[in-house]
Amino acid sequence: MEKTGKYKIPQWQIDEVRERTKKYLKNPESATDIDDFLKEIENEIIVI
């Protein structure tokens, strides 16, 4: 795990961010718009 300040970042999280970054750099148009993302979360909360 990498340390940043007081916090330890789990390796799985570092790997996930790197993988998502690679996918984004290959196809930036596939990124989710923040408004769509927030609406999706809002809809999930309402369902729960």
DRENZAPA-834401 format. One line per field, with one value per residue: residue number from 1; residue in three letters; x, y, z of N, C-alpha, C in turn. Coordinates in nm, 4 decimals. Layout:
# residues N
seq <- c(NUM, ...)
type <- c(ala, ...)
n.px <- c(X, ...)
n.py <- c(Y, ...)
n.pz <- c(Z, ...)
ca.px <- c(X, ...)
ca.py <- c(Y, ...)
ca.pz <- c(Z, ...)
c.px <- c(X, ...)
c.py <- c(Y, ...)
c.pz <- c(Z, ...)
***
This chain:
# residues 48
seq <- c(1, 2, 3, 4, 5, 6, 7, 8, 9, 10, 11, 12, 13, 14, 15, 16, 17, 18, 19, 20, 21, 22, 23, 24, 25, 26, 27, 28, 29, 30, 31, 32, 33, 34, 35, 36, 37, 38, 39, 40, 41, 42, 43, 44, 45, 46, 47, 48)
type <- c(met, glu, lys, thr, gly, lys, tyr, lys, ile, pro, gln, trp, gln, ile, asp, glu, val, arg, glu, arg, thr, lys, lys, tyr, leu, lys, asn, pro, glu, ser, ala, thr, asp, ile, asp, asp, phe, leu, lys, glu, ile, glu, asn, glu, ile, ile, val, ile)
n.px <- c(0.0825, 0.0417, 0.1467, -0.0084, 0.0254, -0.1545, -0.2984, -0.3436, -0.3436, -0.5223, -0.3871, -0.5540, -0.7244, -0.5574, -0.4779, -0.7262, -0.7872, -0.5776, -0.6386, -0.8901, -0.8092, -0.6441, -0.8383, -0.9965, -0.8147, -0.7782, -1.0287, -1.1789, -1.4373, -1.6052, -1.6371, -1.8335, -2.0698, -2.0769, -2.3244, -2.5001, -2.4007, -2.4504, -2.7295, -2.7858, -2.6971, -2.8742, -3.1156, -3.0722, -3.0659, -3.3257, -3.4617, -3.3791)
n.py <- c(-0.1186, 0.2230, 0.5163, 0.8172, 1.1033, 1.0745, 0.8566, 0.5262, 0.3964, 0.1421, -0.1240, -0.2388, -0.0308, 0.1627, 0.0210, 0.0012, 0.2709, 0.3304, 0.1552, 0.2552, 0.5071, 0.4455, 0.3401, 0.5671, 0.7440, 0.6149, 0.6380, 0.9068, 1.0064, 0.8223, 0.8667, 0.9239, 1.1786, 1.4270, 1.5245, 1.3247, 1.1127, 1.1931, 1.2018, 0.9348, 0.8225, 0.9511, 0.8381, 0.5705, 0.5931, 0.6699, 0.4393, 0.2601)
n.pz <- c(0.0000, -0.0756, 0.0952, 0.1750, 0.3253, 0.6175, 0.5421, 0.4086, 0.0886, -0.0542, -0.2523, -0.4461, -0.5059, -0.6169, -0.8442, -0.9750, -1.0326, -1.2063, -1.4180, -1.5013, -1.5812, -1.8011, -1.9763, -2.0121, -2.1351, -2.3770, -2.4899, -2.4536, -2.4971, -2.3927, -2.1288, -1.8384, -1.8126, -1.5611, -1.4708, -1.5631, -1.4171, -1.1495, -1.1563, -1.1986, -0.9559, -0.7840, -0.8712, -0.7965, -0.5203, -0.4651, -0.5370, -0.3457)
ca.px <- c(0.0000, 0.1122, 0.1052, -0.0204, -0.0068, -0.1949, -0.3811, -0.2868, -0.4320, -0.5125, -0.3339, -0.6633, -0.7801, -0.4577, -0.4892, -0.8534, -0.7738, -0.4880, -0.7125, -0.9906, -0.7368, -0.6051, -0.9586, -1.0361, -0.7199, -0.8016, -1.1576, -1.2333, -1.5803, -1.6826, -1.6488, -1.9674, -2.0909, -2.1024, -2.4685, -2.5586, -2.3547, -2.5244, -2.8683, -2.7861, -2.6886, -3.0012, -3.2158, -3.0433, -3.1046, -3.4719, -3.5045, -3.3484)
ca.py <- c(0.0000, 0.3510, 0.6085, 0.9587, 1.1694, 0.9823, 0.7498, 0.4227, 0.3675, -0.0004, -0.1506, -0.2638, 0.0984, 0.2208, -0.0531, 0.0375, 0.4064, 0.3213, 0.0895, 0.3502, 0.6141, 0.3915, 0.3326, 0.7039, 0.8014, 0.5507, 0.6793, 1.0084, 1.0278, 0.7229, 0.9085, 0.9622, 1.3187, 1.4402, 1.5385, 1.1917, 1.0326, 1.2340, 1.1607, 0.7896, 0.8000, 0.9968, 0.7365, 0.4530, 0.6243, 0.6702, 0.2999, 0.1944)
ca.pz <- c(0.0000, -0.0758, 0.2001, 0.1410, 0.4514, 0.7226, 0.4879, 0.3226, -0.0241, -0.0858, -0.3856, -0.5405, -0.5464, -0.7072, -0.9701, -1.0387, -1.0874, -1.3235, -1.5263, -1.5499, -1.6513, -1.9325, -2.0599, -2.0453, -2.2305, -2.5064, -2.5437, -2.3625, -2.5191, -2.3189, -1.9885, -1.7944, -1.7805, -1.4182, -1.4488, -1.5802, -1.3043, -1.0298, -1.1754, -1.1798, -0.8115, -0.7282, -0.9030, -0.7157, -0.3816, -0.4615, -0.5476, -0.2180)
c.px <- c(0.0868, 0.0586, 0.0979, -0.0632, -0.0353, -0.2611, -0.3020, -0.3882, -0.4143, -0.4661, -0.4445, -0.7222, -0.6859, -0.4680, -0.6153, -0.8454, -0.6854, -0.5604, -0.8174, -0.9250, -0.6949, -0.7243, -1.0031, -0.9448, -0.7350, -0.9297, -1.2241, -1.3832, -1.6659, -1.7010, -1.7906, -1.9697, -2.1291, -2.2514, -2.5400, -2.5238, -2.4338, -2.6718, -2.8827, -2.7813, -2.8204, -3.1111, -3.1954, -3.0855, -3.2556, -3.5253, -3.4856, -3.4451)
c.py <- c(0.1248, 0.4376, 0.7492, 1.0298, 1.0667, 0.8562, 0.6517, 0.3931, 0.2196, -0.0212, -0.1727, -0.1326, 0.1699, 0.1547, -0.0140, 0.1757, 0.4050, 0.2601, 0.1838, 0.4638, 0.5683, 0.3890, 0.4713, 0.7632, 0.7401, 0.6020, 0.7813, 1.0334, 0.9303, 0.7605, 0.9530, 1.1107, 1.3288, 1.4531, 1.4037, 1.1026, 1.0649, 1.1925, 1.0102, 0.7552, 0.8387, 0.8927, 0.6097, 0.4747, 0.6189, 0.5263, 0.2267, 0.2439)
c.pz <- c(0.0000, 0.0369, 0.1434, 0.2672, 0.5583, 0.6678, 0.4035, 0.2132, -0.0585, -0.2305, -0.4876, -0.5923, -0.6428, -0.8443, -1.0465, -1.1030, -1.2112, -1.4428, -1.5857, -1.6271, -1.7899, -2.0273, -2.1033, -2.1507, -2.3699, -2.5720, -2.4503, -2.3795, -2.4395, -2.1719, -1.9579, -1.7620, -1.6330, -1.3882, -1.4624, -1.4613, -1.1780, -1.0380, -1.1524, -1.0303, -0.7448, -0.7515, -0.8204, -0.5719, -0.3670, -0.4625, -0.4148, -0.1175)
***
